[in-house]
Amino acid sequence: MKQYLDLLTRIIDEGTEKEDRTGTGTLSVFGAQMRFDLRDGFPLVTTKKVHMKSIIHELIWLISGDTNIKYLNDNGVKIWDEWADEEGALGPIYGEQWRNWGHWEPEFTANVQEPFMGMRRKKVDQLANAIDLLRNNPDSRRIIVSAWNAADLDQMALHPCHMMFQYNTCPMDRQERLNEAYKIIPQDEWASNTGVPYPYEDGELDDLLIPSRWLDLQMFQRSTDSLLGLPFNIASYSLLLMMTAQVVNMVPRDFVWTGGDTHIYRNHFKGALTQLEREPMSLPSMTIRPRAELWNYKYEDFSLEGYQSHPHIKFEVAV
């Protein structure tokens, strides 16, 4: 996770002191980017312990379209509690926009004298549309999901920080496909296990359901709490990339994080310096049990292996 530590260093070295909505104050840079190749391991910060259980449950919750904290609380996750009302509601935040993006449109009747009856709410499942495009038009440059619905912002407990993401795919060459095939069955065992001799024709690889495309994901985050939120965001969207790749039979490659106002809160400086003094550890691996659709995954489907980290650092949430 050198990319993450390099970003912290840049903020400390180049950042501008700014005031903010919470009154805490920040050191901030504008415009930053990190790229994580998931083939190198699962990008989970190791210079402090990150609570993967919360990340997985939150992502499942977001994908489901839920906007009430009950599911999170039932599973011991408290990360949204500060913003929920007394009934646990958060308004039309991420999940609502991903799965039920709404806009108002006129509703008419057959009455010629009074044809206009009012407005109706039309829903769009952006996430399902993205999956459909990946399966049927993977070279599209429009495979985008946005949480920034200007018409709904005033009803949200918190305006979206990670506000949009875009998928990208590209074809694998023949050797890359073969490399993926050998992960399933080693080269010297293929003929006896599959009945298909080496080398294989592309059609034979297709019959064996060997993926033929890489899948990348880029997320844009307008406002980034670099110490408390960003490690969660990196892991969450990397996980989303892996899950999506499974359901569309592609291979996850790059998660690209792009930030707008990227900051360290004043009361987080000490924790930032502590992390920069620590030596990063090797990245863990993530195994996911296959599911047919993105919204079918359960917490039990995820297995994080080989995660070693330095001790937890407590950071106060700026509300």
NUMARDREN-316337 format. One record per residue (C-alpha): x, y, z. Coordinates in steps of 0.1 Angstrom, whole numbers, plus 5000, padded with zeros to 4 digits. Example, Ala and Ser with C-alpha at 12.3 -4.5 7.8 and 13.67 -1.06 7.14 Angstrom:
! residues 2
512349555078
513749895071
END
This chain:
! residues 319
500050005000
502850244992
500450444970
498350525001
501350625022
502650834993
499351024992
499551095030
503051225025
501851454996
499051595017
501451675046
504051825023
501852014999
498452055016
496652385022
495052455056
491252485051
488152515072
485352265066
481652195072
482452005105
484452285120
487452055125
489752195099
491852015074
495152005054
494051945019
495151884983
492851894953
493151624926
494851294934
494950954920
496050604930
496050284910
495849934925
496449624905
494349354921
496649084906
499249204932
496949124962
493949274979
494649644987
493849655024
495949905044
498449735066
499950035085
496850015108
494249745113
491249785091
487849635101
487049415070
483749295085
482349645084
483549695048
481849375036
478549435054
478349795043
478949695006
476349425007
473949685023
474749944996
474249694968
470849584982
469549944979
468949975017
469250315034
468350225070
471050125095
469149835109
470949565088
474249725097
473449735134
472149375134
475549275121
477549485146
478449765122
478150115136
479850335109
476650515098
475150565133
476150935136
474051035106
470950825111
467650965125
465850805155
464350545132
467650455116
466850625083
469450815063
467450935034
468050854997
471850795000
474050554980
471950244979
468850424969
470750604940
472550294929
469450074927
466550324926
467750644911
464650864909
463551154889
460151334886
458251334853
454751464844
451851224846
448951274822
445451144818
443051104788
441051404801
441351664774
440151954796
442551864825
445251634811
447951714837
447551514869
450851594886
454251434888
455351074893
458650934905
460450714879
463050474892
466250354874
468350064886
471850194876
473649894890
471549634871
471949854839
475749844844
475849464847
473749434816
476149664796
479149464808
477449144796
476149274763
478149584753
481449564772
483249824751
480650094761
482150404776
478850464795
479050194821
478650444850
476850454883
476350784900
475150864936
475051244930
471351304924
471051674927
467251654931
467651434963
470751594980
468651795005
466951475017
470251295023
471751265058
475151305042
475851415006
477751134987
481451154990
482350854967
479950994942
480350794910
482250504894
482850374859
483650024846
486149964818
486849634800
489449524774
490149194757
492848954769
495348814745
495648444741
498448394766
496648594792
493648364788
495848054790
497348194822
493848224837
493047864825
496147724843
495047884875
492147634874
494147324863
497947324859
499147304823
500546944827
497146824840
494846984814
494646704788
493846434814
491346654833
489546824804
490146594774
491346904756
494846884743
497347174745
497447424728
493747514729
491747694703
489948004714
486547834710
487647554733
488647814759
485147964755
483547624760
485547594792
484247944803
487748084806
487348464808
488348664778
488349024792
489949224819
487649444841
488749774857
486850014879
487550384885
485850574914
485650954918
485451084954
484651454957
485651464994
488051225011
488751175048
492151015041
492750855074
489350725085
487350685053
489850625025
491150285036
487550165037
486850315002
489850144986
488949805000
485149844993
485449934957
488149674951
485749424965
482949554943
485349514913
486049154922
482349074927
481349234895
484049044876
482748714889
479148774878
480148884843
482948624839
485848864836
489048904855
489549194879
492549414871
492849774881
490949974907
491650344901
490850584929
490450954919
489951224945
488751584946
489351754979
491651504996
492351595032
493651505066
491651635095
493651835121
492851585148
494151305126
497651435120
499251225148
497750905134
498950995099
502551045111
502350715131
501450535099
504250695079
506750565105
505450205101
506749955075
503949835052
503349455052
502549215024
499049245009
496548975018
494348784994
490548784991
488648474980
484948514971
482448224966
480848274932
477248404929
475048444898
474248814905
475749094924
472949124948
473048754958
476348774979
476248705016
478848785042
479848425045
480948425008
484048635016
487348505029
490348735036
493548535039
497048645050
496148975065
498749115088
498749465100
500149715126
497849795155
494549985152
494650365154
491550535167
490350835147
487451055157
484751095131
484151445119
480351485118
END
